[in-house]
C-alpha cells in the first residue's frame, strides 16, 4: 500500500487549521467523485478504471510483443503527457545497465536540431553484423499539430519510408484522438496502425491509456499488473480516502501560508523520471490564476551537493515531498578491505541501502530543523503494482488539491501563450 507521512510538516500549522483544511479536502473529493467540479468532462482517467477494457489491454500487449520481438530500436515521439508517464515507469522498472528488448529512444519532446540530426545519423549506422537496424516509431499526439512532435515525426517517418519502403507502414504506430486532427489525416493517407486516446482523458492523465501502455509494454513491463494496481488504488480510495485527504489538506495549508516551491525528491535514481511525471501533473494542473506551488525536482544525494545548501538555509518558502521505497532494491554491502586508508572501516559489510536510508533520515530531519516542511510518500516496493497505485493516487490527489484552490485541474490555458507567440514569429497563418 502507498503510505503518506506528514509528521515532518505538522509543526508548521495547528491541528485546528488542519481539520478545517481536511473538511475542505472532503468537499473537493466529492467534486471529483460525483463529477460536478470544473472540467468534469475530463474525468476519463477515473472512468477507464471503473470499467477496465481488457480487450484493449490485450490488443496493446499483442502489438507490443510483436514490436519487442522484431525491433532493435523503439522511438517514442511525443511531448509532455504523451511521453513522461511512459518514461517514468520504464526508467523505474528497467535495470540501468542490462539491455532487454529494443533500445528505447525519445524524440519530439524539444526542438533541438542537433539532437534530431544525430538521432537520424544513429539510426543510419548498421549493427555490428552489418545489418540495418530494425526501427519502430510510436508517434503520440491527440491533435497531431504540436510543433515539437510534428517536426520530429516528419523527419523520422521520412527516414523510415526511405529506409524500409512499403514496410515502413507496419513500423509506424500512431496514438491519437478517435477523429479529427492532423495526425488522423496522415493515418488515413498512409495506413498506419492506430491506438485511440479517449476524448475525456487529458495528456497528463493519460499514462494508463495506450499513450503510456504501449511503450511500457514494448519495454517488457507487465501492463496488466500496472493497470490493475491502479484499479486497486481506485477502489481503495473510493472506500477510504483519508490518507489522500490528509495529504491534500497539508499541501493546501502550506500553500495558503505562503510557501511557493515544492521540491519533489528521491534518494533512488530510478525514480527521477517519476518525480518528473509528478512535476508535470501538478505544475500544469495547479499553476493558474496566480496560485500554485512550483514543483521543482531534486535527485538525492547528488543534489544535496548542489542545491542542498539553499534548501537548508535559503528563503523559507520551500516545502519538500520525498518519494521513498520501503523494500530494499539491492542487498549489496560495502566491501571489507584489509586496510582502512579510506576511513570507511566503520561501514564495512553494512548494506549500502542502509547507508542511503541513513542519508534520507538525516536529510529529512535536518531540513525540518531548518524550517522546511517535509512530506514523505512511500511505496512498499518498486514494481508494477505499486507504480499503478502511485499513478492513480497522484491523479486523484491532483484533482482534489487543485479543486481546493478553486481552480480547474484539467485545463492548461497558459500553455497556449508561448505557442501563439512562437507561431507569430514563424509566420504561421
N, C-alpha and C positions, 0 to 999 in steps of 0.2 A: 504493500500500500504506500501511496505517496504521503509523506509526513511534512507538516508545516510547523516550524518552531519560531514563535515570535517573542521568545523570552528576552532576546537581545534588543528588543525595541520597546519593551514595556515601561522602562524608566523615563521615556520621553513623552509620555502622556498619562493621564489619570484613568483609573478604572471607570469612572463615570463618563469620561469622554469616549472611551472605547465602547461602552454599552450603547451610547447614543449612535455612534457610527455603525455599530453592528445592526441596530434597528434599521438604519438607512440601507445597509447592505442587504438586509432581508427583503426590503421593498424593491431594490434593484434586481435581486434574484427573481422575484415574482414577475418583473417586467420581461425578463428573458424566458422564464418558464411558461408564462401564459401568452407570450408573443405580442405584447401591446406597446413595447417601447419604440423609440425612434429607430428606423432602419429595420423593422421587424421582417421585412421582405427578404432579408439576408440571413435568415436563421437556418439555412440548409445544412450547415455543419452539425446541427442537432438532429435534423430530420434523417440524415443518412445513417445515424447511429440508432435512431428509434426503429428504423426498418431496414436493416442491412441488406444490400443487394449482393447475395452470394454469387449469382451468375456473373455479375460484373467483376467481382474479385477473381473468379476463376478465369475469365477472359484475360484479365490483366496478367495473371500468373502464366497462362499458356503463351502469350506473346512474349513475356519477359524471358521465359525458359528458352524459347526459340532464339531470341537475341543473345542471351547469355551463352548458348552453345556455339553460336557462329561468330560472334563479334570479338575483335581484338580491342576495339575502342567503341565506347558508347558516349555520345555527346549529348548533354542536356543543355538546350538552348532556351533560356528564359531569364527573367529578372524578378527581383522581389519575391513574392509568394510563389512564383512559378518555379523557383528552384531552391529557395532557402530551406524549406521544410524537408525536402528530399536530402539535401546535403547534410542537414543536421543529423538525420537518422543514419545515413550512410557513414558519416565520419564517426558517429558514436559507436557503431557496431562493427566496423571494419578494423581488422588488425593493421596497424600503420605500415608494417614492413613485409606483409605477406600478400602476394598477388593471388587473387582468386577470382576467376571470371574476367570480364573485359575491364580495361582501364576506363575509369570514369573521368570525363573532361567536361568542364563547364564553359559555356560561351553565351554571348548575348546578354551579359549582366553588366556591361560597361561599354564605352565607346573607344577603347584603346585600339588604334590602328596596328601598333606593333604586335600586340597580343594576337590579333586576328591573323596577321600576316605570318607570324611564327607558328600559329596553330596549323594553317594550311601547309606550311613547309614541313611541319612534323608529320602530318597525315601523308604527305608525299614520300616520306622516307620508307624504304622497304623494310620488312622484317629481317632478322638475322639470316633466314634461309633464302632471302631474295624475293620472297613473295610479297605482293602488295597487302597492306593492312585491310582487314575487314572492318569497315566503319558503319555504324548505325547512328542515326540522328533523331532525337526527340525534340521537336520544337513545341514550346508551351506558351500559349498566349490566347486569352479569351477573345481579344479584338484582332490580333494579328498585326496591328499597326504600331505597337510600342516600338519606338525607333531603335533602341539598343538591340532588342531581339530581332527585329525585322532586318536590320543591316547584316547581322551575323548569319541569320538564316539564308539570306540571299547569297552571300559569299560561299557558305558551306554547301548549300544544295547545288549551286552551280558546279562546284568542285566534284560533288558526288555524281552528278549526271555525266560529267565529262569522264570520270574515272570508271564508273560502273555501267554506263549506258542505260538500257531499259531496266536493269536490275536495281537501279537507284530507287525506283518507285517503291520496292519492297523494303528498302533500308531506311526510309524516312517515315516517321510516325508523328502525326500532329495531335496535340491535345488542345482543344479549343471549345468555344461555345457550340451549342447544338446547331444554331443557324446564325446567319449574318456575319459580318466582319470580313476583313481582307483574307485571313487565313482560310476560311471556308471556300472562298473563290479559288484560291490556289489548290486546295484539296480537290475541288470539282474539276479543275483543269488537268491536274497531274495524277489523280487517283491514289493519293497517299492513304495509308491506313489512319484511322481516326479514333480517338477517345474523347468523350464529351465531359466538359466541365459543367456541373449543374448550374443552372442560371441563378439559383438562390444561394450560391456559395462564392464569397469574395476571395481574392487571391491569397491573402494572408491567412485565411481559414481553410485552405484547400488541400493541405497535405494528405488528408485521408480520402481524397478523390484520386482519379487516375493521374492528376497533376503530380502528386508525390508517390503514389503507389507503384506506378510503372517503373520509374527509375530505381526506387528502393528494391523492387523485386529483381530487376536486372542485376543489382549489386549482390544478389544471393541472400537477401534478408527475408524472413518469413512474414509476409504482409498479412496473412490470416491472423497470426498471433498479435501483431501490432494493432490491427484493426479491432479485434475483439478485446484487446486490452483497453482501448478507448471506449468500447461499448460497456465494459465492466465499470469503468470510471463514471460514465454517463449514468448508469443505473444506480450506482452507489451515491452519487451526488444528488440525484433526484430524491432519494430517500432521506439523506442526511448531508446537507451542505454546510454543516457547522464549521469545518476546518477552512473551507473556502471563504465563508463569510467573515470569519475571524481575521484572515489574511487581508481580505479586501478592506475591512474596517481599519486595519492597521495602516495599510498603504494610503488610504484616503485621509486618515488623520494626519499623517506626516506630510502629505501634500498640502493640506489645509494650514498646517503650521509653518509653511514657507520653505520646506525642503524642495530643492529644484532638480536634483540628479539622483538616479538610482543606478548604482554600479552593480551590474549583473556579472557574477564571477563564479569561477570553479577552480578547484585545485587539480582537476583532471583534464589534460589537453584534449581528450576525446570529446569533451563537452563544449569546446569553444564555439562550434557552429550551432549547437543547441541554444547557447546564450545568444548567438546572432539571430536565430529564428525568433526567440522570445523578444529580442530588441525590436525587430520589425513589427511583430504582433502588437506589442504595447505602444511603441512610438507612433505608428501610423493610426492607431485607434484613439489614443488619448491626447495627442498633440494638436489641439484645436481651441479656438476661442481664447487664446492666451493662457490655457491651462495645460497641465501635464507635467510629469516627471521625465526629464531627459534620460533615456535608458542607455547608459554607457556600458561597454563590455570590458572585462579585465580577465586575463589568464594568470592565475597564481600557481606557483610562487613567482613566476617570471616577472610579472608586472609589479610585484612588491619592490622590485629593484628599479622601477621607473616612476610609477605614479603612487607608490606606497606612501612616500613622504607627504604628498599632497592630501591623500585620504586621511592620514593620521593627524596632520596638523594644519591643513588648509582651511578654507572657508567652511563653516559648519552648515552647509546646505546640501550635504550628501547623505543618502541612506545606502544600504548595501543589501543585496539579495545574493546569498551564496548557495549554489547548487552543489549538492553532495551525493555520494553513493555509499550506502552503508556497507554492502558486501565488498570485500577487497577484490580488485580486478587482477591482482597478481600476488603470488606468495614469495616473490623474490626477496632475499635477505641480503644485507650488506656483507660483502666478502670479508672474512677474517684474514689478517696479514701477520707475518712474523714480526714485522717492525711497525711501530706506531708513529712513524715520522710524519704522517699526515694528520695525526692527532684525532683520528676517528675511532680509536680503540673502544671508547665508551659506547659506540653504536654497533660494534661488530656483532654479527648474527641477528641483529634486530631487523624485522621485516620493514622494507622501505615504505610500505603502506602506512605502518605505524608512525614512521618519521614524518611522512607527509600529513598524516592526520594530526600530529602534534603541531605542525606548522599551521594547519587550519584552525585548531582550537586556540592557539596563541594569537593568531591574527585576528580572529573574531573578538577575543577578549580585549586585545589592545585597541581595536577600532571602537568598540563600545566605550571603553575607558576614555578614549579620545573624543567622544561626543558623536559617534556615528551609530545610528540605529541599525541593527543587523537582523535580517530575517533569513532563516535557513530553510531551504526546500530539499528534502531528502528522498531520493529514490532508494528502494530496498536493494536493488541490484541493477546492473546495466544490461537490459535485454529488451526484446521486442515488446513484451507485455507491459513492462514498466514505462517504456517510452510512449506506448499508446495511451496509457493512463496520463502521463505527463502532458501530452499534446492536448487531450480533451480538457484536462484540468485548466490549463492556461488559456485555452479558448474561452471556456466558460468564465473563468476569473476575469479575463479582459472585458467581456461583455458586462458583467456585474459591476466591476470597478468603474468603468467609463460611464455607465448609467448613473452611478453615484455622483459623478462630476457634472451631470446634467447635459451630457454630450451624446451624439450618435456614435456608437463604437464602430460602425461598419462602413462609413464613408471616408474619403480622403480628398476633400476638395482642394487642399493646398498643393497636392502633387501636380495638379494641372497648371499651376502658375509657372513653374520652370519650363514646362513643355510649351506653353504659349509663347514665352519669351524666346525660347530656342527656335521654335518653328518660324517665328517672325524674322529672326536673324538669318535663317536658312532659306527664306523666301517661299515657304510653303503657302499656297493659296487656300 
